[in-house]
């Protein structure tokens, strides 16, 4: 999908003197408005893309977009009641 071209400042019409010129200016501005709306819609779609919904690599994602981790009620490490694993002791002989 290619980005639509935006109107240049020199493309803006001069101040109209007659009613016909006013209608021409309105038509030109309407076309430019339609182009700008299309461009804004295209840009908004591009902003929504990240590595989860496109082929972009994760390194291109904006920092801070990951969800915070949910804290658990349990403490870190082995929990009470867990059977431990130990090395069997060898005889001293």
C-alpha positions, -999 to +999 in steps of 0.1 A: +000+000+000+016+033-011+012+065+008-011+090-009+005+122-020-003+153+000-011+187-017+018+212-018+013+247-004+017+262-039-014+241-050-036+263-029-058+286-050-056+324-048-084+344-032-114+342-056-130+374-071-162+360-087-188+334-077-175+310-104-140+312-089-155+306-055-171+274-067-138+264-083-120+270-051-146+250-031-142+221-055-104+221-053-105+223-015-130+195-014-107+173-035-078+182-012-099+174+019-108+140+005-071+133-002-061+143+033-088+122+049-075+092+029-040+099+040-050+102+077-069+069+075-038+053+059-015+067+085-038+056+113-037+020+100+001+021+098+003+033+134-017+003+146+008-022+131+033-040+154+051-073+155+019-091+167-003-082+137+022-078+109+054-092+095+075-066+113+102-078+137+097-074+175+127-050+176+107-024+156+080-022+183+078+009+204+092+004+239+066+001+266+039-016+245+042-049+265+016-055+291+027-054+327+031-088+344+004-098+368+016-104+404+009-137+420-002-143+456+026-169+459+061-161+470+090-169+448+108-202+451+097-236+464+062-236+479+052-252+512+044-289+509+067-294+479+087-326+479+123-316+476+150-333+455+183-342+471+214-361+462+216-395+480+244-397+504+271-423+498+284-446+526+316-434+542+333-468+536 
